[in-house]
Amino acid sequence: MTDGVDFEPVDRPVPTGARGLTPVRTCVGCRKRSASSELLRVVVAADGDQVVLVPDLRHRAPGRGAHLHPRYECLNLAERRRAFPRALRVAGPLDLTALHALIGSEAG
């Protein structure tokens, strides 16, 4: 029973994409949420006896990934907070040289 109240349809935005939503991820550096297309995905790879962080530019590499804005500020925050080992669930130090090289080449 409406008791004299008019019900109007709610104007909702039309969803985009196959499921209707754009994937949203959190940057491990600044902790801000952004669309996954704006973030750089990073995965762990074993290089001999050393654990290396590898940028996943296609967002297709297998395994657990961490997301990061491709800016030095976010990379430095993530390093200082030790966010990569926690997000990727790995123990020990990680080699970030590939990540520093990629972000340096994008900045310059």
Phi and psi in radians as a Rosetta constraint file:
Dihedral C 1 N 2 CA 2 C 2 CIRCULARHARMONIC -1.676 0.35
Dihedral N 2 CA 2 C 2 N 3 CIRCULARHARMONIC -0.306 0.35
Dihedral C 2 N 3 CA 3 C 3 CIRCULARHARMONIC 0.893 0.35
Dihedral N 3 CA 3 C 3 N 4 CIRCULARHARMONIC 0.778 0.35
Dihedral C 3 N 4 CA 4 C 4 CIRCULARHARMONIC 1.388 0.35
Dihedral N 4 CA 4 C 4 N 5 CIRCULARHARMONIC 0.106 0.35
Dihedral C 4 N 5 CA 5 C 5 CIRCULARHARMONIC -1.605 0.35
Dihedral N 5 CA 5 C 5 N 6 CIRCULARHARMONIC 2.250 0.35
Dihedral C 5 N 6 CA 6 C 6 CIRCULARHARMONIC -1.503 0.35
Dihedral N 6 CA 6 C 6 N 7 CIRCULARHARMONIC 2.252 0.35
Dihedral C 6 N 7 CA 7 C 7 CIRCULARHARMONIC -1.781 0.35
Dihedral N 7 CA 7 C 7 N 8 CIRCULARHARMONIC 2.182 0.35
Dihedral C 7 N 8 CA 8 C 8 CIRCULARHARMONIC -1.983 0.35
Dihedral N 8 CA 8 C 8 N 9 CIRCULARHARMONIC 2.568 0.35
Dihedral C 8 N 9 CA 9 C 9 CIRCULARHARMONIC -1.126 0.35
Dihedral N 9 CA 9 C 9 N 10 CIRCULARHARMONIC 2.510 0.35
Dihedral C 9 N 10 CA 10 C 10 CIRCULARHARMONIC -1.411 0.35
Dihedral N 10 CA 10 C 10 N 11 CIRCULARHARMONIC 2.309 0.35
Dihedral C 10 N 11 CA 11 C 11 CIRCULARHARMONIC -1.469 0.35
Dihedral N 11 CA 11 C 11 N 12 CIRCULARHARMONIC 1.790 0.35
Dihedral C 11 N 12 CA 12 C 12 CIRCULARHARMONIC -1.876 0.35
Dihedral N 12 CA 12 C 12 N 13 CIRCULARHARMONIC 2.544 0.35
Dihedral C 12 N 13 CA 13 C 13 CIRCULARHARMONIC -1.173 0.35
Dihedral N 13 CA 13 C 13 N 14 CIRCULARHARMONIC 2.590 0.35
Dihedral C 13 N 14 CA 14 C 14 CIRCULARHARMONIC -1.343 0.35
Dihedral N 14 CA 14 C 14 N 15 CIRCULARHARMONIC 2.194 0.35
Dihedral C 14 N 15 CA 15 C 15 CIRCULARHARMONIC -1.145 0.35
Dihedral N 15 CA 15 C 15 N 16 CIRCULARHARMONIC 2.638 0.35
Dihedral C 15 N 16 CA 16 C 16 CIRCULARHARMONIC -1.966 0.35
Dihedral N 16 CA 16 C 16 N 17 CIRCULARHARMONIC 2.770 0.35
Dihedral C 16 N 17 CA 17 C 17 CIRCULARHARMONIC 1.514 0.35
Dihedral N 17 CA 17 C 17 N 18 CIRCULARHARMONIC 3.061 0.35
Dihedral C 17 N 18 CA 18 C 18 CIRCULARHARMONIC -1.161 0.35
Dihedral N 18 CA 18 C 18 N 19 CIRCULARHARMONIC -0.718 0.35
Dihedral C 18 N 19 CA 19 C 19 CIRCULARHARMONIC -1.733 0.35
Dihedral N 19 CA 19 C 19 N 20 CIRCULARHARMONIC -0.101 0.35
Dihedral C 19 N 20 CA 20 C 20 CIRCULARHARMONIC 1.753 0.35
Dihedral N 20 CA 20 C 20 N 21 CIRCULARHARMONIC -0.146 0.35
Dihedral C 20 N 21 CA 21 C 21 CIRCULARHARMONIC -2.320 0.35
Dihedral N 21 CA 21 C 21 N 22 CIRCULARHARMONIC 2.613 0.35
Dihedral C 21 N 22 CA 22 C 22 CIRCULARHARMONIC -1.567 0.35
Dihedral N 22 CA 22 C 22 N 23 CIRCULARHARMONIC 2.287 0.35
Dihedral C 22 N 23 CA 23 C 23 CIRCULARHARMONIC -1.068 0.35
Dihedral N 23 CA 23 C 23 N 24 CIRCULARHARMONIC 2.362 0.35
Dihedral C 23 N 24 CA 24 C 24 CIRCULARHARMONIC -2.048 0.35
Dihedral N 24 CA 24 C 24 N 25 CIRCULARHARMONIC 2.310 0.35
Dihedral C 24 N 25 CA 25 C 25 CIRCULARHARMONIC -2.223 0.35
Dihedral N 25 CA 25 C 25 N 26 CIRCULARHARMONIC 2.861 0.35
Dihedral C 25 N 26 CA 26 C 26 CIRCULARHARMONIC -1.863 0.35
Dihedral N 26 CA 26 C 26 N 27 CIRCULARHARMONIC 2.302 0.35
Dihedral C 26 N 27 CA 27 C 27 CIRCULARHARMONIC -1.227 0.35
Dihedral N 27 CA 27 C 27 N 28 CIRCULARHARMONIC 2.287 0.35
Dihedral C 27 N 28 CA 28 C 28 CIRCULARHARMONIC -1.277 0.35
Dihedral N 28 CA 28 C 28 N 29 CIRCULARHARMONIC -0.252 0.35
Dihedral C 28 N 29 CA 29 C 29 CIRCULARHARMONIC -1.501 0.35
Dihedral N 29 CA 29 C 29 N 30 CIRCULARHARMONIC -1.175 0.35
Dihedral C 29 N 30 CA 30 C 30 CIRCULARHARMONIC -1.566 0.35
Dihedral N 30 CA 30 C 30 N 31 CIRCULARHARMONIC -0.180 0.35
Dihedral C 30 N 31 CA 31 C 31 CIRCULARHARMONIC 1.158 0.35
Dihedral N 31 CA 31 C 31 N 32 CIRCULARHARMONIC 0.367 0.35
Dihedral C 31 N 32 CA 32 C 32 CIRCULARHARMONIC -1.645 0.35
Dihedral N 32 CA 32 C 32 N 33 CIRCULARHARMONIC 2.528 0.35
Dihedral C 32 N 33 CA 33 C 33 CIRCULARHARMONIC -1.533 0.35
Dihedral N 33 CA 33 C 33 N 34 CIRCULARHARMONIC 2.381 0.35
Dihedral C 33 N 34 CA 34 C 34 CIRCULARHARMONIC -2.547 0.35
Dihedral N 34 CA 34 C 34 N 35 CIRCULARHARMONIC 2.891 0.35
Dihedral C 34 N 35 CA 35 C 35 CIRCULARHARMONIC -1.101 0.35
Dihedral N 35 CA 35 C 35 N 36 CIRCULARHARMONIC 2.483 0.35
Dihedral C 35 N 36 CA 36 C 36 CIRCULARHARMONIC -1.086 0.35
Dihedral N 36 CA 36 C 36 N 37 CIRCULARHARMONIC -0.417 0.35
Dihedral C 36 N 37 CA 37 C 37 CIRCULARHARMONIC -1.232 0.35
Dihedral N 37 CA 37 C 37 N 38 CIRCULARHARMONIC -0.354 0.35
Dihedral C 37 N 38 CA 38 C 38 CIRCULARHARMONIC -1.538 0.35
Dihedral N 38 CA 38 C 38 N 39 CIRCULARHARMONIC -0.205 0.35
Dihedral C 38 N 39 CA 39 C 39 CIRCULARHARMONIC -1.844 0.35
Dihedral N 39 CA 39 C 39 N 40 CIRCULARHARMONIC 2.722 0.35
Dihedral C 39 N 40 CA 40 C 40 CIRCULARHARMONIC -1.677 0.35
Dihedral N 40 CA 40 C 40 N 41 CIRCULARHARMONIC 2.207 0.35
Dihedral C 40 N 41 CA 41 C 41 CIRCULARHARMONIC -1.573 0.35
Dihedral N 41 CA 41 C 41 N 42 CIRCULARHARMONIC 2.396 0.35
Dihedral C 41 N 42 CA 42 C 42 CIRCULARHARMONIC -2.201 0.35
Dihedral N 42 CA 42 C 42 N 43 CIRCULARHARMONIC 2.344 0.35
Dihedral C 42 N 43 CA 43 C 43 CIRCULARHARMONIC -2.185 0.35
Dihedral N 43 CA 43 C 43 N 44 CIRCULARHARMONIC 2.923 0.35
Dihedral C 43 N 44 CA 44 C 44 CIRCULARHARMONIC -1.697 0.35
Dihedral N 44 CA 44 C 44 N 45 CIRCULARHARMONIC 2.401 0.35
Dihedral C 44 N 45 CA 45 C 45 CIRCULARHARMONIC -2.339 0.35
Dihedral N 45 CA 45 C 45 N 46 CIRCULARHARMONIC 2.570 0.35
Dihedral C 45 N 46 CA 46 C 46 CIRCULARHARMONIC -1.639 0.35
Dihedral N 46 CA 46 C 46 N 47 CIRCULARHARMONIC 2.182 0.35
Dihedral C 46 N 47 CA 47 C 47 CIRCULARHARMONIC -2.031 0.35
Dihedral N 47 CA 47 C 47 N 48 CIRCULARHARMONIC 1.505 0.35
Dihedral C 47 N 48 CA 48 C 48 CIRCULARHARMONIC 1.251 0.35
Dihedral N 48 CA 48 C 48 N 49 CIRCULARHARMONIC -2.094 0.35
Dihedral C 48 N 49 CA 49 C 49 CIRCULARHARMONIC -1.736 0.35
Dihedral N 49 CA 49 C 49 N 50 CIRCULARHARMONIC 0.106 0.35
Dihedral C 49 N 50 CA 50 C 50 CIRCULARHARMONIC -1.879 0.35
Dihedral N 50 CA 50 C 50 N 51 CIRCULARHARMONIC 2.460 0.35
Dihedral C 50 N 51 CA 51 C 51 CIRCULARHARMONIC -1.671 0.35
Dihedral N 51 CA 51 C 51 N 52 CIRCULARHARMONIC 2.182 0.35
Dihedral C 51 N 52 CA 52 C 52 CIRCULARHARMONIC -2.101 0.35
Dihedral N 52 CA 52 C 52 N 53 CIRCULARHARMONIC 2.445 0.35
Dihedral C 52 N 53 CA 53 C 53 CIRCULARHARMONIC -1.506 0.35
Dihedral N 53 CA 53 C 53 N 54 CIRCULARHARMONIC 2.274 0.35
Dihedral C 53 N 54 CA 54 C 54 CIRCULARHARMONIC -2.116 0.35
Dihedral N 54 CA 54 C 54 N 55 CIRCULARHARMONIC 2.221 0.35
Dihedral C 54 N 55 CA 55 C 55 CIRCULARHARMONIC -1.185 0.35
Dihedral N 55 CA 55 C 55 N 56 CIRCULARHARMONIC 2.332 0.35
Dihedral C 55 N 56 CA 56 C 56 CIRCULARHARMONIC -1.858 0.35
Dihedral N 56 CA 56 C 56 N 57 CIRCULARHARMONIC 1.537 0.35
Dihedral C 56 N 57 CA 57 C 57 CIRCULARHARMONIC -1.200 0.35
Dihedral N 57 CA 57 C 57 N 58 CIRCULARHARMONIC -0.473 0.35
Dihedral C 57 N 58 CA 58 C 58 CIRCULARHARMONIC -1.634 0.35
Dihedral N 58 CA 58 C 58 N 59 CIRCULARHARMONIC -0.076 0.35
Dihedral C 58 N 59 CA 59 C 59 CIRCULARHARMONIC 1.016 0.35
Dihedral N 59 CA 59 C 59 N 60 CIRCULARHARMONIC 0.672 0.35
Dihedral C 59 N 60 CA 60 C 60 CIRCULARHARMONIC -2.244 0.35
Dihedral N 60 CA 60 C 60 N 61 CIRCULARHARMONIC -0.133 0.35
Dihedral C 60 N 61 CA 61 C 61 CIRCULARHARMONIC -1.132 0.35
Dihedral N 61 CA 61 C 61 N 62 CIRCULARHARMONIC 2.517 0.35
Dihedral C 61 N 62 CA 62 C 62 CIRCULARHARMONIC -1.274 0.35
Dihedral N 62 CA 62 C 62 N 63 CIRCULARHARMONIC 2.743 0.35
Dihedral C 62 N 63 CA 63 C 63 CIRCULARHARMONIC 1.760 0.35
Dihedral N 63 CA 63 C 63 N 64 CIRCULARHARMONIC 3.089 0.35
Dihedral C 63 N 64 CA 64 C 64 CIRCULARHARMONIC -1.244 0.35
Dihedral N 64 CA 64 C 64 N 65 CIRCULARHARMONIC 2.433 0.35
Dihedral C 64 N 65 CA 65 C 65 CIRCULARHARMONIC -2.202 0.35
Dihedral N 65 CA 65 C 65 N 66 CIRCULARHARMONIC 2.719 0.35
Dihedral C 65 N 66 CA 66 C 66 CIRCULARHARMONIC -2.096 0.35
Dihedral N 66 CA 66 C 66 N 67 CIRCULARHARMONIC 2.598 0.35
Dihedral C 66 N 67 CA 67 C 67 CIRCULARHARMONIC -1.982 0.35
Dihedral N 67 CA 67 C 67 N 68 CIRCULARHARMONIC 2.538 0.35
Dihedral C 67 N 68 CA 68 C 68 CIRCULARHARMONIC -2.609 0.35
Dihedral N 68 CA 68 C 68 N 69 CIRCULARHARMONIC 2.411 0.35
Dihedral C 68 N 69 CA 69 C 69 CIRCULARHARMONIC -1.159 0.35
Dihedral N 69 CA 69 C 69 N 70 CIRCULARHARMONIC 2.404 0.35
Dihedral C 69 N 70 CA 70 C 70 CIRCULARHARMONIC -1.362 0.35
Dihedral N 70 CA 70 C 70 N 71 CIRCULARHARMONIC 1.072 0.35
Dihedral C 70 N 71 CA 71 C 71 CIRCULARHARMONIC -2.344 0.35
Dihedral N 71 CA 71 C 71 N 72 CIRCULARHARMONIC 2.579 0.35
Dihedral C 71 N 72 CA 72 C 72 CIRCULARHARMONIC -1.067 0.35
Dihedral N 72 CA 72 C 72 N 73 CIRCULARHARMONIC -0.609 0.35
Dihedral C 72 N 73 CA 73 C 73 CIRCULARHARMONIC -1.051 0.35
Dihedral N 73 CA 73 C 73 N 74 CIRCULARHARMONIC -0.792 0.35
Dihedral C 73 N 74 CA 74 C 74 CIRCULARHARMONIC -1.211 0.35
Dihedral N 74 CA 74 C 74 N 75 CIRCULARHARMONIC -0.661 0.35
Dihedral C 74 N 75 CA 75 C 75 CIRCULARHARMONIC -1.116 0.35
Dihedral N 75 CA 75 C 75 N 76 CIRCULARHARMONIC -0.769 0.35
Dihedral C 75 N 76 CA 76 C 76 CIRCULARHARMONIC -1.143 0.35
Dihedral N 76 CA 76 C 76 N 77 CIRCULARHARMONIC -0.698 0.35
Dihedral C 76 N 77 CA 77 C 77 CIRCULARHARMONIC -1.090 0.35
Dihedral N 77 CA 77 C 77 N 78 CIRCULARHARMONIC -0.751 0.35
Dihedral C 77 N 78 CA 78 C 78 CIRCULARHARMONIC -1.122 0.35
Dihedral N 78 CA 78 C 78 N 79 CIRCULARHARMONIC -0.690 0.35
Dihedral C 78 N 79 CA 79 C 79 CIRCULARHARMONIC -1.137 0.35
Dihedral N 79 CA 79 C 79 N 80 CIRCULARHARMONIC -0.808 0.35
Dihedral C 79 N 80 CA 80 C 80 CIRCULARHARMONIC -1.122 0.35
Dihedral N 80 CA 80 C 80 N 81 CIRCULARHARMONIC -0.643 0.35
Dihedral C 80 N 81 CA 81 C 81 CIRCULARHARMONIC -1.476 0.35
Dihedral N 81 CA 81 C 81 N 82 CIRCULARHARMONIC -0.077 0.35
Dihedral C 81 N 82 CA 82 C 82 CIRCULARHARMONIC 0.965 0.35
Dihedral N 82 CA 82 C 82 N 83 CIRCULARHARMONIC 0.822 0.35
Dihedral C 82 N 83 CA 83 C 83 CIRCULARHARMONIC -1.400 0.35
Dihedral N 83 CA 83 C 83 N 84 CIRCULARHARMONIC -0.515 0.35
Dihedral C 83 N 84 CA 84 C 84 CIRCULARHARMONIC -1.141 0.35
Dihedral N 84 CA 84 C 84 N 85 CIRCULARHARMONIC -0.866 0.35
Dihedral C 84 N 85 CA 85 C 85 CIRCULARHARMONIC -1.072 0.35
Dihedral N 85 CA 85 C 85 N 86 CIRCULARHARMONIC -0.623 0.35
Dihedral C 85 N 86 CA 86 C 86 CIRCULARHARMONIC -1.223 0.35
Dihedral N 86 CA 86 C 86 N 87 CIRCULARHARMONIC -0.796 0.35
Dihedral C 86 N 87 CA 87 C 87 CIRCULARHARMONIC -1.197 0.35
Dihedral N 87 CA 87 C 87 N 88 CIRCULARHARMONIC -0.628 0.35
Dihedral C 87 N 88 CA 88 C 88 CIRCULARHARMONIC -1.625 0.35
Dihedral N 88 CA 88 C 88 N 89 CIRCULARHARMONIC -0.057 0.35
Dihedral C 88 N 89 CA 89 C 89 CIRCULARHARMONIC 0.987 0.35
Dihedral N 89 CA 89 C 89 N 90 CIRCULARHARMONIC 0.907 0.35
Dihedral C 89 N 90 CA 90 C 90 CIRCULARHARMONIC -2.181 0.35
Dihedral N 90 CA 90 C 90 N 91 CIRCULARHARMONIC 2.555 0.35
Dihedral C 90 N 91 CA 91 C 91 CIRCULARHARMONIC -1.708 0.35
Dihedral N 91 CA 91 C 91 N 92 CIRCULARHARMONIC 2.620 0.35
Dihedral C 91 N 92 CA 92 C 92 CIRCULARHARMONIC 1.647 0.35
Dihedral N 92 CA 92 C 92 N 93 CIRCULARHARMONIC 3.026 0.35
Dihedral C 92 N 93 CA 93 C 93 CIRCULARHARMONIC -1.290 0.35
Dihedral N 93 CA 93 C 93 N 94 CIRCULARHARMONIC 2.643 0.35
Dihedral C 93 N 94 CA 94 C 94 CIRCULARHARMONIC -2.057 0.35
Dihedral N 94 CA 94 C 94 N 95 CIRCULARHARMONIC 2.532 0.35
Dihedral C 94 N 95 CA 95 C 95 CIRCULARHARMONIC -1.535 0.35
Dihedral N 95 CA 95 C 95 N 96 CIRCULARHARMONIC 2.081 0.35
Dihedral C 95 N 96 CA 96 C 96 CIRCULARHARMONIC -1.842 0.35
Dihedral N 96 CA 96 C 96 N 97 CIRCULARHARMONIC 0.233 0.35
Dihedral C 96 N 97 CA 97 C 97 CIRCULARHARMONIC -1.091 0.35
Dihedral N 97 CA 97 C 97 N 98 CIRCULARHARMONIC -0.711 0.35
Dihedral C 97 N 98 CA 98 C 98 CIRCULARHARMONIC -1.117 0.35
Dihedral N 98 CA 98 C 98 N 99 CIRCULARHARMONIC -0.642 0.35
Dihedral C 98 N 99 CA 99 C 99 CIRCULARHARMONIC -1.217 0.35
Dihedral N 99 CA 99 C 99 N 100 CIRCULARHARMONIC -0.745 0.35
Dihedral C 99 N 100 CA 100 C 100 CIRCULARHARMONIC -1.099 0.35
Dihedral N 100 CA 100 C 100 N 101 CIRCULARHARMONIC -0.699 0.35
Dihedral C 100 N 101 CA 101 C 101 CIRCULARHARMONIC -1.148 0.35
Dihedral N 101 CA 101 C 101 N 102 CIRCULARHARMONIC -0.728 0.35
Dihedral C 101 N 102 CA 102 C 102 CIRCULARHARMONIC -1.165 0.35
Dihedral N 102 CA 102 C 102 N 103 CIRCULARHARMONIC -0.809 0.35
Dihedral C 102 N 103 CA 103 C 103 CIRCULARHARMONIC -1.210 0.35
Dihedral N 103 CA 103 C 103 N 104 CIRCULARHARMONIC -0.590 0.35
Dihedral C 103 N 104 CA 104 C 104 CIRCULARHARMONIC -1.159 0.35
Dihedral N 104 CA 104 C 104 N 105 CIRCULARHARMONIC -0.665 0.35
Dihedral C 104 N 105 CA 105 C 105 CIRCULARHARMONIC -1.248 0.35
Dihedral N 105 CA 105 C 105 N 106 CIRCULARHARMONIC -0.562 0.35
Dihedral C 105 N 106 CA 106 C 106 CIRCULARHARMONIC -1.272 0.35
Dihedral N 106 CA 106 C 106 N 107 CIRCULARHARMONIC -0.572 0.35
Dihedral C 106 N 107 CA 107 C 107 CIRCULARHARMONIC -1.300 0.35
Dihedral N 107 CA 107 C 107 N 108 CIRCULARHARMONIC -0.601 0.35
